[in-house]
Amino acid sequence: MPVSTGGKLPPIVWTRPDRGKILRDDLFGLAKTVVVTLLGMTVFIATGMGIAIVVTTVLKALGFDPSSLY
């Protein structure tokens, strides 16, 4: 069972917002979002190109030349 000391609580001290820190945090978050987005797009494009190369290789191995359709 907690024992009450009967003392007062310390006063609440509100810290002032540091606008520079807020701006740095926001810019860091934005930069991280841009990097993740670009990385995701790169992976998506590379996956599509890899699939296209595999499909073309399989079709050529089966004797069908996809370039004849152009």
Beta strands, then each sheet from edge to edge (+ up, - down):
end
